[in-house]
Amino acid sequence: MAAMRVEVVYATRGSLDAVAVELPAGATVRDALVAARMKEQGAALGIFGRRVAPETPLADGDRVEIYRPLLADAKEQRRRRAKARRR
């Protein structure tokens, strides 16, 4: 069974944690998180910007991304700014 390399990434405001891991063929996003010692904690997950489930199988060279929750809804922020300009 061939091994594959994937990168697991979690970005915060001030830093970026990126860990390259080697996994067996057929590994899933959850397997990559365990190998990288990163916790999903119910966070949204993705591969190259596309949301995926933890059970999603990986391919060699994938970049697993752990998305942090948004601090503010972008649509709501735009509505507030537009409303303030109308005044």
C-alpha positions as CSV (number, residue, x, y, z in Angstrom):
1,M,0.0,0.0,0.0
2,A,1.5,3.3,-1.1
3,A,1.9,6.2,1.3
4,M,0.7,9.7,0.5
5,R,1.6,13.1,1.9
6,V,-1.0,15.7,2.9
7,E,-0.8,19.0,4.7
8,V,-3.1,20.0,7.6
9,V,-3.5,23.7,8.1
10,Y,-5.2,25.8,10.7
11,A,-5.0,29.6,10.6
12,T,-5.6,32.1,13.4
13,R,-5.4,35.8,13.3
14,G,-1.7,36.0,14.0
15,S,-0.3,32.7,12.9
16,L,-0.6,29.7,10.7
17,D,-0.1,26.1,11.9
18,A,0.8,23.8,9.0
19,V,1.8,20.2,9.5
20,A,2.8,17.8,6.7
21,V,1.9,14.2,7.5
22,E,2.4,10.9,5.7
23,L,-0.6,8.6,5.6
24,P,-1.5,5.2,4.0
25,A,-3.6,5.1,0.9
26,G,-7.3,5.3,1.7
27,A,-6.8,7.7,4.7
28,T,-9.5,10.2,5.5
29,V,-9.6,13.8,6.6
30,R,-10.1,12.6,10.2
31,D,-7.0,10.4,9.9
32,A,-5.0,13.4,8.8
33,L,-6.2,15.5,11.8
34,V,-5.2,12.7,14.2
35,A,-1.8,12.3,12.5
36,A,-1.2,16.0,12.7
37,R,-2.4,16.1,16.3
38,M,-4.9,18.8,15.5
39,K,-8.5,18.7,16.8
40,E,-11.5,19.4,14.6
41,Q,-13.7,20.3,17.6
42,G,-16.8,20.5,15.5
43,A,-15.0,22.9,13.1
44,A,-15.8,23.1,9.4
45,L,-13.2,21.2,7.3
46,G,-12.1,21.6,3.7
47,I,-9.7,20.4,1.1
48,F,-8.3,23.3,-1.0
49,G,-11.2,25.6,-0.1
50,R,-14.0,23.0,-0.7
51,R,-16.0,22.0,2.4
52,V,-15.8,18.3,3.2
53,A,-16.9,15.8,5.9
54,P,-14.3,14.2,8.2
55,E,-14.9,10.8,6.5
56,T,-13.8,12.2,3.1
57,P,-11.0,10.1,1.5
58,L,-7.7,12.0,0.8
59,A,-5.5,12.0,-2.3
60,D,-1.7,12.5,-2.3
61,G,-0.9,16.3,-2.1
62,D,-4.2,17.4,-0.6
63,R,-4.3,20.3,1.8
64,V,-6.7,19.8,4.7
65,E,-8.0,23.0,6.1
66,I,-9.6,23.6,9.5
67,Y,-11.9,26.6,9.3
68,R,-12.3,28.7,12.4
69,P,-15.8,30.2,13.1
70,L,-16.4,33.7,11.8
71,L,-16.5,36.5,14.3
72,A,-19.1,38.4,12.3
73,D,-21.4,37.6,9.4
74,A,-20.2,39.5,6.3
75,K,-23.7,40.0,5.0
76,E,-24.9,41.5,8.3
77,Q,-21.8,43.8,8.4
78,R,-22.6,45.1,4.9
79,R,-26.3,45.7,5.9
80,R,-25.2,47.7,8.9
81,R,-22.8,49.8,6.9
82,A,-25.4,50.5,4.2
83,K,-28.0,51.4,6.8
84,A,-25.5,53.8,8.5
85,R,-24.8,55.5,5.2
86,R,-28.5,56.1,4.5
87,R,-28.8,58.1,7.7
